[in-house]
């Protein structure tokens, strides 16, 4: 799959996705509602958790999968693991922001 689809690219994509979603959540919280920002981040967190479980399940049943595909799925799962942590912390921070700032 070439160097473009290596582990560094996958993780960079996930970090970029997080930054964009976090900025959108802050804008939602400031312009519209902090509760909506919390729900927005919570929804993304749930999607990420489901994605992580999906990659894990696919890797658990990896019979007949090529080494390149297995490596790509492993890298993607590791990136999603990192993203899951970021979104979990962001959702918690949004909740605290909602409770403290009103």
Secondary structure, DSSP 8 states (H G I E B T S, - for coil): -TGGGSHHHHHHHHHHHHHHHHHHHHHHHHHT-HHHHHHHHHHHHHHHHHHHHHHHHHHHT-TT--HHHHHHHHHHHHHHHHHHHHHHHHHHHHHHHHHHH-
